[in-house]
Amino acid sequence: MMFSSQQVPHYLNPEVCLGKEYNEKSDVWAIGCILYELACFKKPFESENFLELIQQVLKCKPKPIPQIYSRSFSDAVWAILRENHDERPTAKYIYEIMIPDLLRNLKNTPKKLFFSNYFNKGTKKYSVLFQLSLNKFFDLTPIELPCKKIIDFVTSKTHYIVITADNLAYTWGDDSFGQLGHGNALGKVKFPICVEHLRGKIIIKCGAGDGFTVFLDVNGLLYSCGDGKYGCLGHGNWNSITKPKLIESLITKHIKNVKCGSKHVVALDSKGVIYAWGSSKDGQLGLETIKYCCLPTQVVLVNVLVQNIFAGEDATIIIADNGNILASGNNNYNKLGITNITTVTKFTMVAAIAIKIKDICIEKEHTVMLTSNGDIIVLGLYFDKQIDVKKSKICPRLVNLPDVRFISCGSSYLLAIDGKHELHFWGSYYRSLTGSTQCITHSNVVLNPTQQQDENLNKNPVKNYYVKIISQPTKICR
């Protein structure tokens, strides 16, 4: 067809523009236009003026395809978009020769990612969120999100949340308890959906735990939804709700940061005071004797102003304004760097770390820290066989990988991005013999893996999987 349903000739070819006879090669031209649009997120020839559009088609010089795509892919698109229709390949040649060649090259070519760069759409910049699957190959799949810049992104074992530059929240994943915030429990949501109940709120940050979500707006107000059985919603009860609801007890506090563990929440206000609620079964709230709390409760810290907060599986770590690091929660394998204590119920100084810390990831058996110098420090059980786990004291270790910018870890693996935007992986993961995969999701700014499938496999090992162990940082894509 010459025209789309909007009466815009997006796929008009040169022979039609010149009034010449045309054949099946016109359809081949349309295939090239579609491939270009899929790769660049824009049409090869665009104009509001019809005559100007005709001139663009006749010149046959669309803008270059982004360099993240292989040379073989770009060559294939340009071969299809030939001005002379006799020089274009046939549909049969594309199907039988070009596509198999592209698939072979895809398996053998290192994949390139944008981690701190964005695709350009005119003067508008926007982020691209990928899903990285660890199976036979390290496969990358883009997530279907609106063309917007992402300012925050978190995951939990159950669901995913993205905050875009226009301060809208998008959620997807398991919605068994209404944690996606759409007003009812939708079950499983495969694609991101905007949280309509937060329209009009200027959302800037978010947090996610097992079956619950917390949103932070520009005015320092918190909203929560999802599973309330551990008190993680902070509404003074144990009820679950399916729409984001204001946490009223914090209205007078200007909250500037919020972090969620699996079953607890920690919030930091503008005065350097922290509030905690949810489960403290392992002491992660730092409230000493309190085990469960359904209202935000101030954590009393003498002569300490908190600068940053980090929450993980069963522990919480805070950084004071003087650079001191304090931790509370499960200290299994000495993962909090506090010796001779297995369960830390109040915030205690981490004595072994004297370097300025930029980011922290907390897991069940280890903690990973990123220093301001770009070094990685691991506390607790490491991912190789060099550590005797029977030792009562496991000292912090420095990972041999320089100039690291971003980190994230799962229960048995660690991911890092260096200054060259190269993604490195080490640890262990399951490779499937049946086609199923363990997925790690990341954005261009931060990586946050999900561990639910990994833990399920640890509890119920099956013969269809085998474990691949990598003991040193290994580059998997760029």
C-alpha positions as CSV (number, residue, x, y, z in Angstrom):
1,M,0.0,0.0,0.0
2,M,1.2,3.5,-0.8
3,F,-0.4,5.2,2.2
4,S,-0.7,4.4,5.8
5,S,-4.0,4.7,7.7
6,Q,-3.0,8.3,8.6
7,Q,-2.5,9.2,4.9
8,V,1.2,9.6,5.4
9,P,3.4,7.8,2.8
10,H,6.1,6.6,5.2
11,Y,7.1,3.7,3.0
12,L,6.9,5.4,-0.4
13,N,9.7,4.1,-2.6
14,P,11.7,6.1,-5.3
15,E,10.1,4.4,-8.4
16,V,6.6,5.3,-7.2
17,C,7.8,8.9,-6.5
18,L,9.0,9.2,-10.0
19,G,5.8,7.7,-11.5
20,K,7.6,4.6,-12.8
21,E,6.4,1.0,-12.9
22,Y,6.9,-0.9,-9.7
23,N,6.9,-4.5,-8.7
24,E,7.5,-6.7,-5.7
25,K,10.7,-4.8,-4.9
26,S,8.5,-2.1,-3.5
27,D,7.6,-4.5,-0.7
28,V,11.3,-5.2,-0.2
29,W,11.8,-1.4,0.2
30,A,9.0,-1.3,2.8
31,I,10.8,-4.1,4.7
32,G,14.0,-2.0,4.8
33,C,12.0,1.0,6.2
34,I,10.5,-1.2,8.9
35,L,13.9,-2.6,9.9
36,Y,15.3,0.9,10.1
37,E,12.4,2.1,12.2
38,L,12.8,-0.9,14.6
39,A,16.5,-0.1,15.1
40,C,16.3,3.7,15.3
41,F,12.9,4.2,16.8
42,K,12.1,6.6,13.9
43,K,11.2,6.3,10.2
44,P,14.0,6.7,7.7
45,F,12.1,9.5,5.9
46,E,10.0,11.9,7.8
47,S,8.5,15.3,7.0
48,E,5.2,17.1,7.5
49,N,5.5,18.5,4.0
50,F,4.7,15.9,1.3
51,L,7.0,17.4,-1.4
52,E,9.9,17.6,1.1
53,L,9.3,13.9,1.9
54,I,9.4,13.0,-1.8
55,Q,12.8,14.8,-2.0
56,Q,14.1,12.8,1.0
57,V,13.0,9.5,-0.6
58,L,14.6,10.3,-3.9
59,K,17.9,11.3,-2.2
60,C,17.8,8.0,-0.4
61,K,20.1,9.1,2.4
62,P,18.5,8.5,5.8
63,K,20.6,9.2,9.0
64,P,23.1,6.5,10.0
65,I,22.0,3.5,12.1
66,P,23.3,3.7,15.7
67,Q,26.6,2.0,16.2
68,I,25.3,-0.4,18.9
69,Y,24.1,-2.5,16.0
70,S,26.5,-4.8,14.1
71,R,28.1,-3.8,10.8
72,S,26.3,-6.8,9.1
73,F,22.9,-5.5,10.2
74,S,23.5,-2.0,8.9
75,D,24.8,-3.4,5.6
76,A,21.7,-5.5,5.3
77,V,19.4,-2.5,5.8
78,W,21.3,-0.3,3.3
79,A,21.3,-3.2,0.7
80,I,17.5,-3.3,1.0
81,L,17.1,0.5,0.8
82,R,18.8,0.8,-2.6
83,E,17.5,3.6,-4.8
84,N,17.6,1.3,-7.9
85,H,15.0,-1.4,-7.3
86,D,17.0,-3.9,-9.5
87,E,19.8,-3.7,-7.0
88,R,17.6,-4.6,-4.0
89,P,17.6,-8.3,-2.9
90,T,14.5,-10.4,-3.4
91,A,12.3,-11.5,-0.5
92,K,13.6,-15.0,-1.0
93,Y,17.2,-13.9,-0.7
94,I,16.5,-12.0,2.4
95,Y,14.8,-15.0,4.0
96,E,17.2,-17.7,2.9
97,I,20.6,-15.9,3.0
98,M,20.6,-12.5,4.8
99,I,18.6,-13.5,7.9
100,P,20.6,-16.7,8.6
101,D,23.9,-14.7,8.2
102,L,22.6,-12.1,10.7
103,L,21.7,-14.7,13.2
104,R,25.2,-16.3,12.9
105,N,26.9,-13.0,13.3
106,L,24.7,-12.2,16.3
107,K,26.0,-15.3,18.2
108,N,29.6,-14.4,17.5
109,T,29.6,-10.6,17.9
110,P,30.0,-9.0,21.3
111,K,26.8,-7.2,22.3
112,K,27.0,-3.4,22.9
113,L,24.9,-1.6,25.5
114,F,24.1,1.9,26.4
115,F,24.6,2.3,30.1
116,S,25.0,6.1,30.5
117,N,24.1,7.2,26.9
118,Y,20.7,7.5,25.4
119,F,19.2,7.1,22.0
120,N,18.5,10.5,20.5
121,K,15.1,11.4,19.0
122,G,15.6,14.9,17.7
123,T,16.5,17.0,20.8
124,K,14.8,14.6,23.1
125,K,16.9,12.0,25.0
126,Y,15.5,8.8,26.3
127,S,16.6,5.7,28.1
128,V,16.5,2.1,27.0
129,L,15.9,-0.7,29.5
130,F,17.2,-4.1,28.7
131,Q,16.6,-7.6,30.2
132,L,19.7,-9.8,30.3
133,S,19.0,-13.5,30.3
134,L,21.7,-15.9,31.4
135,N,21.2,-19.1,29.4
136,K,23.1,-20.5,26.4
137,F,24.0,-17.0,25.4
138,F,23.9,-13.7,27.3
139,D,20.8,-12.5,25.5
140,L,19.6,-8.9,25.6
141,T,15.9,-8.0,25.2
142,P,14.7,-4.3,25.3
143,I,11.7,-3.7,27.6
144,E,8.7,-2.0,25.9
145,L,8.6,1.4,27.7
146,P,7.6,4.9,26.4
147,C,10.5,6.9,24.8
148,K,11.4,8.7,28.0
149,K,14.5,9.2,30.2
150,I,14.5,6.9,33.2
151,I,15.4,8.6,36.5
152,D,14.8,5.6,38.9
153,F,14.4,1.9,38.5
154,V,14.1,-0.9,41.1
155,T,13.3,-4.6,41.2
156,S,12.2,-7.1,43.8
157,K,11.7,-10.8,43.7
158,T,8.1,-10.1,42.5
159,H,8.0,-7.0,40.4
160,Y,9.6,-4.1,38.6
161,I,9.2,-0.3,38.8
162,V,10.4,2.5,36.6
163,I,10.1,6.3,37.2
164,T,10.5,8.4,34.1
165,A,11.7,12.0,33.7
166,D,8.1,13.2,33.5
167,N,7.6,11.8,37.0
168,L,5.3,8.9,36.0
169,A,5.6,5.4,37.5
170,Y,5.4,2.3,35.4
171,T,5.1,-1.2,37.0
172,W,5.0,-4.8,35.8
173,G,5.5,-8.3,37.2
174,D,3.6,-10.2,39.8
175,D,0.5,-8.3,41.2
176,S,-0.8,-10.9,43.6
177,F,-1.1,-8.3,46.4
178,G,-1.8,-5.2,44.3
179,Q,1.9,-4.1,44.6
180,L,1.7,-2.7,41.1
181,G,-0.7,0.0,42.3
182,H,-3.4,-0.3,39.5
183,G,-6.3,-0.6,41.9
184,N,-6.9,-4.4,41.7
185,A,-4.8,-7.5,41.8
186,L,-4.1,-8.2,38.1
187,G,-2.1,-11.5,38.6
188,K,0.8,-11.4,36.2
189,V,1.5,-8.3,34.2
190,K,4.0,-8.9,31.4
191,F,4.5,-5.3,30.2
192,P,5.0,-2.0,31.9
193,I,1.7,-0.1,32.8
194,C,1.5,3.5,34.0
195,V,0.2,3.8,37.6
196,E,-2.8,6.1,36.9
197,H,-3.5,6.6,40.6
198,L,-0.2,8.6,40.9
199,R,-0.9,11.0,38.0
200,G,-0.7,14.5,39.3
201,K,1.9,13.4,41.9
202,I,5.5,14.3,41.0
203,I,7.2,10.9,41.8
204,I,11.0,11.0,41.9
205,K,12.0,7.7,43.6
206,C,10.6,4.3,44.4
207,G,11.3,1.2,46.4
208,A,10.2,-2.4,46.1
209,G,10.1,-5.4,48.4
210,D,8.5,-8.8,48.3
211,G,4.9,-8.0,47.3
212,F,4.9,-4.3,48.2
213,T,5.9,-0.9,46.7
214,V,6.8,2.5,48.1
215,F,6.8,5.7,46.0
216,L,8.4,9.1,47.0
217,D,7.3,12.4,45.6
218,V,9.1,15.7,45.2
219,N,7.4,17.1,48.4
220,G,8.9,14.4,50.5
221,L,5.7,12.4,50.9
222,L,5.6,8.6,50.7
223,Y,2.9,6.4,49.2
224,S,2.7,2.6,49.5
225,C,0.6,-0.4,48.2
226,G,0.7,-4.2,48.1
227,D,1.2,-6.8,50.8
228,G,0.7,-5.5,54.4
229,K,1.2,-8.6,56.4
230,Y,4.7,-7.6,57.7
231,G,3.7,-4.0,58.2
232,C,5.8,-2.8,55.3
233,L,3.1,-0.4,54.0
234,G,3.4,1.8,57.2
235,H,-0.3,2.6,57.6
236,G,-0.6,1.3,61.2
237,N,-2.2,-2.0,60.3
238,W,-1.4,-5.3,58.6
239,N,-3.9,-4.9,55.7
240,S,-3.0,-5.1,52.0
241,I,-4.1,-2.4,49.6
242,T,-4.1,-2.2,45.8
243,K,-3.8,1.6,45.3
244,P,-0.9,3.8,46.4
245,K,-1.9,5.4,49.8
246,L,-0.2,8.3,51.6
247,I,1.7,7.3,54.7
248,E,0.1,9.9,57.0
249,S,2.5,9.5,59.9
250,L,5.3,11.0,57.8
251,I,3.5,14.0,56.4
252,T,5.4,16.4,58.6
253,K,8.8,14.8,57.7
254,H,10.4,15.8,54.5
255,I,11.6,12.4,53.2
256,K,14.4,12.6,50.7
257,N,15.3,8.9,50.3
258,V,13.6,5.5,50.7
259,K,15.0,1.9,50.4
260,C,13.3,-1.4,50.8
261,G,14.5,-4.8,51.8
262,S,12.6,-8.0,51.2
263,K,10.3,-7.3,54.2
264,H,11.3,-3.9,55.6
265,V,11.5,-0.2,54.7
266,V,13.9,2.5,55.7
267,A,13.4,6.2,55.0
268,L,15.7,9.2,55.4
269,D,14.5,12.7,56.0
270,S,16.1,16.0,55.1
271,K,17.5,16.4,58.7
272,G,19.5,13.2,58.6
273,V,17.0,11.2,60.7
274,I,15.9,7.7,59.6
275,Y,12.6,5.9,60.1
276,A,12.1,2.1,59.8
277,W,9.2,-0.2,59.6
278,G,8.2,-3.8,58.6
279,S,9.9,-7.0,59.8
280,S,12.9,-6.9,62.1
281,K,13.2,-10.6,62.5
282,D,16.9,-10.4,61.9
283,G,17.4,-7.0,63.5
284,Q,17.3,-5.1,60.2
285,L,15.3,-2.2,61.5
286,G,17.8,-1.4,64.2
287,L,15.1,-1.1,66.8
288,E,16.6,-3.6,69.2
289,T,13.8,-5.6,70.8
290,I,11.1,-4.7,68.2
291,K,10.4,-7.6,65.8
292,Y,7.6,-6.2,63.7
293,C,6.4,-2.6,63.2
294,C,3.5,-1.4,61.0
295,L,4.2,2.3,61.6
296,P,7.3,4.3,60.6
297,T,9.4,4.5,63.8
298,Q,12.4,6.8,64.3
299,V,15.7,5.0,64.8
300,V,17.5,6.8,67.7
301,L,21.2,7.4,66.8
302,V,23.3,9.4,69.3
303,N,25.3,12.2,67.6
304,V,24.8,10.7,64.2
305,L,23.4,12.4,61.1
306,V,22.6,10.0,58.3
307,Q,23.7,10.9,54.8
308,N,22.7,7.7,52.9
309,I,20.8,4.5,53.5
310,F,20.9,1.0,51.9
311,A,18.5,-1.9,52.5
312,G,18.9,-5.5,51.5
313,E,17.5,-9.0,52.0
314,D,17.8,-9.0,55.8
315,A,20.0,-6.1,56.8
316,T,20.3,-2.3,56.6
317,I,23.5,-0.2,56.3
318,I,23.7,3.6,56.8
319,I,26.5,6.1,56.0
320,A,26.8,9.0,58.4
321,D,27.8,12.5,57.4
322,N,31.3,12.0,58.8
323,G,31.8,8.9,56.5
324,N,31.2,6.3,59.3
325,I,29.4,3.2,58.2
326,L,26.9,1.5,60.6
327,A,24.9,-1.7,60.0
328,S,22.1,-3.7,61.6
329,G,20.6,-7.0,60.7
330,N,21.7,-10.5,59.8
331,N,25.6,-10.7,60.0
332,N,25.8,-14.2,58.6
333,Y,29.4,-14.9,57.4
334,N,30.4,-11.6,58.8
335,K,28.7,-9.9,55.8
336,L,28.2,-6.7,57.8
337,G,31.8,-6.5,58.9
338,I,30.9,-6.6,62.6
339,T,32.9,-9.4,64.3
340,N,31.6,-11.8,66.9
341,I,27.9,-10.9,66.4
342,T,25.6,-13.0,64.3
343,T,22.4,-10.9,64.7
344,V,22.9,-7.2,65.1
345,T,19.8,-5.6,66.5
346,K,21.0,-2.0,66.7
347,F,23.1,0.1,64.4
348,T,26.8,-0.7,65.0
349,M,30.0,0.7,63.5
350,V,31.5,-1.3,60.6
351,A,35.1,-1.1,61.8
352,A,36.9,-2.7,58.8
353,I,35.9,-0.2,56.2
354,A,37.7,3.2,56.2
355,I,37.2,4.2,52.5
356,K,34.5,6.5,51.2
357,I,31.6,4.3,49.9
358,K,29.5,5.2,46.9
359,D,27.1,2.3,46.7
360,I,26.2,-0.8,48.6
361,C,24.3,-4.1,47.7
362,I,23.3,-6.4,50.5
363,E,22.4,-10.1,50.0
364,K,21.8,-13.1,52.1
365,E,25.4,-14.2,52.6
366,H,27.4,-11.2,51.4
367,T,27.6,-7.5,51.0
368,V,29.2,-5.7,48.0
369,M,30.5,-2.1,48.3
370,L,31.6,0.3,45.6
371,T,34.2,2.9,46.7
372,S,34.5,6.4,45.4
373,N,37.7,5.3,43.7
374,G,35.9,2.7,41.6
375,D,37.0,-0.3,43.6
376,I,34.8,-3.2,44.8
377,I,34.9,-4.6,48.3
378,V,33.1,-7.8,49.2
379,L,32.2,-8.8,52.8
380,G,30.8,-12.2,53.7
381,L,30.9,-15.3,51.6
382,Y,32.6,-14.7,48.2
383,F,31.7,-16.4,44.9
384,D,34.8,-18.7,44.6
385,K,36.3,-21.6,46.4
386,Q,39.2,-19.7,47.9
387,I,37.4,-19.0,51.2
388,D,37.0,-21.6,53.9
389,V,33.4,-21.0,55.0
390,K,34.0,-22.9,58.2
391,K,36.2,-20.0,59.5
392,S,34.5,-17.9,62.1
393,K,35.8,-14.7,60.6
394,I,35.8,-13.8,56.9
395,C,37.6,-10.6,56.2
396,P,36.7,-8.0,53.5
397,R,38.2,-8.6,50.1
398,L,39.1,-6.3,47.3
399,V,38.0,-7.5,43.8
400,N,40.5,-7.2,41.0
401,L,38.5,-5.0,38.7
402,P,39.4,-1.3,38.3
403,D,37.3,1.8,37.5
404,V,33.9,0.4,38.4
405,R,31.0,2.8,38.1
406,F,27.9,0.6,39.0
407,I,27.4,-2.6,40.8
408,S,24.6,-5.1,41.6
409,C,24.5,-8.6,43.0
410,G,22.3,-11.6,43.4
411,S,22.4,-14.4,45.9
412,S,25.3,-16.1,44.0
413,Y,26.6,-13.6,41.5
414,L,27.8,-10.0,41.0
415,L,27.5,-7.6,38.1
416,A,29.6,-4.5,37.5
417,I,29.9,-1.8,34.9
418,D,33.3,-0.2,34.4
419,G,34.3,3.2,33.0
420,K,34.3,1.8,29.4
421,H,30.6,0.8,29.8
422,E,31.6,-2.9,29.8
423,L,29.5,-5.3,31.8
424,H,31.3,-7.9,33.9
425,F,29.9,-10.9,35.6
426,W,31.2,-13.5,38.1
427,G,29.7,-16.0,40.5
428,S,27.5,-18.9,39.6
429,Y,24.3,-19.2,37.6
430,Y,22.0,-21.8,36.3
431,R,22.1,-22.7,32.6
432,S,19.0,-24.4,31.4
433,L,18.9,-27.5,29.2
434,T,15.2,-27.0,28.5
435,G,14.9,-23.4,27.3
436,S,14.0,-21.7,30.6
437,T,16.2,-18.8,31.8
438,Q,17.2,-16.9,34.8
439,C,16.8,-13.3,34.1
440,I,18.7,-10.2,35.3
441,T,17.1,-6.8,34.6
442,H,19.1,-3.6,34.3
443,S,18.8,-0.1,33.0
444,N,21.4,2.2,31.6
445,V,22.1,3.6,35.0
446,V,21.7,0.8,37.6
447,L,21.5,-3.0,37.6
448,N,19.0,-4.7,39.9
449,P,18.7,-8.5,39.5
450,T,15.9,-10.7,40.6
451,Q,16.7,-13.8,42.7
452,Q,13.4,-15.6,43.0
453,Q,14.1,-18.3,40.4
454,D,17.7,-18.7,41.6
455,E,16.5,-19.4,45.2
456,N,13.8,-21.7,44.0
457,L,16.3,-23.8,42.2
458,N,18.6,-23.9,45.2
459,K,15.7,-25.3,47.3
460,N,14.4,-27.7,44.5
461,P,17.3,-28.7,42.3
462,V,16.3,-30.4,39.1
463,K,18.2,-32.3,36.4
464,N,17.3,-29.9,33.7
465,Y,19.8,-27.3,35.0
466,Y,23.5,-27.3,35.6
467,V,25.5,-24.7,37.5
468,K,28.2,-22.6,35.8
469,I,30.8,-21.1,38.1
470,I,33.0,-18.1,37.2
471,S,35.5,-17.3,39.9
472,Q,36.9,-14.1,38.4
473,P,35.3,-10.9,36.8
474,T,34.5,-11.8,33.2
475,K,33.5,-9.3,30.5
476,I,30.3,-10.6,28.9
477,C,29.3,-7.6,26.7
478,R,30.1,-4.0,25.8
